[in-house]
Structure formats: C-alpha cells, structure tokens
Amino acid sequence: MALYYYVNKQSGYNNNHVVHAAGCPHLPDIDNRLFLGSFYQANAAILQAKKYYAGALGCETCCPLNSAGAQASQLSMALKHSDVSR
C-alpha cells in the first residue's frame, strides 16, 4: 500500500532535510513540511525529496532504507529527533 510522504522544510544536522511518512510521530507541522507524493517505497520518496533538498534522508522511525549499506550511511548522518525543538 502506498503512503503519503513529506519532507521537512527546515534543515537539521549537516543541513539534512528529513523525509517522513504520514502518521510518523516526528512529522513536522503543516507549515514546515512539503508534500512529496504517494509512494510504495521510502526510497522513492527520498529520491523525490532530493530534487528539492540534496541533503534529504529518511526518518529513522518511518523511512528505514532497504539496503544495509545505504542504511548505515544514512544513520551516520541522521538527524536525531530528540535534539529538534519544535
């Protein structure tokens, strides 16, 4: 089933913009997110977000990557949601 995906307009650590699926507890409020579309895989949503923000990456909670190598790379730069003030 396809999910709706959004990217945070505000950058975090290392100028990264985090991609979230609808319903994620870390999804930014409506004024701070950009709708990317409906996708069957998080990887496709992340690629779409990279068209807007080169440093886009997936949320650790709702957009885990399929490949182990890509996931390890993402986690090394991932935004820690607990450090973000809303």
Disulfide bonds with the S-S distance in Angstrom:
none
